Each structure stands twice: as structure tokens, then as C-alpha cells.
Amino acid sequence: MIRKTWAEDGSELRWFKSSYSDSSNSNECVEVATTLSAVHVRDSKHPGGPRFAATLGAWADFLTYASEH
């Protein structure tokens, strides 16, 4: 999953769900937003709730790990 929608700062994050999300239950998914230096992640059921950010390198490592397990 690669999508390059860059936001310049946290106030203008553009969130999206993976194209692999289950379309029959669209509320059970994480959403991500990318900036030039990080990938931000949140729960789609609670868009105003907690979120975290990972560096681009850490996100790439996570994707590699997840695809292998």
C-alpha cells in the first residue's frame, strides 16, 4: 500500500484507509496520513481519539515485518 498524499503539518492531515480494508464493515480499520517526515495512524472508529506517528523508516520496517508474518 503506497499512497503519497503529503500534508505539511498536523493540522492538514489527509487520512485514508487501505484499499485492502473490508468494505462490508468500514468502521473497523485504521487510517493513516503521511507527512514529509512521518506516518500518522488512528482508529477509524475514533477519529478524534488517540493517534501515533512513526518515522518513515520505522513505518517501512513495520510494513516489511507485517507482510512477512
PENORNOR-V456975 format. One record per helix or strand of 2 or more residues. SS is the DSSP state (@ for helix, = for strand). FROM is the first residue (numbers start at 1). LEN is the number of residues. Records with the same first field share a line. If there is no record, write none. Layout:
SS = FROM-LEN + FROM-LEN
This chain:
= = 6-2 + 16-2 + 30-6 + 38-6 + 51-5
@ = 10-3 + 44-3 + 56-13
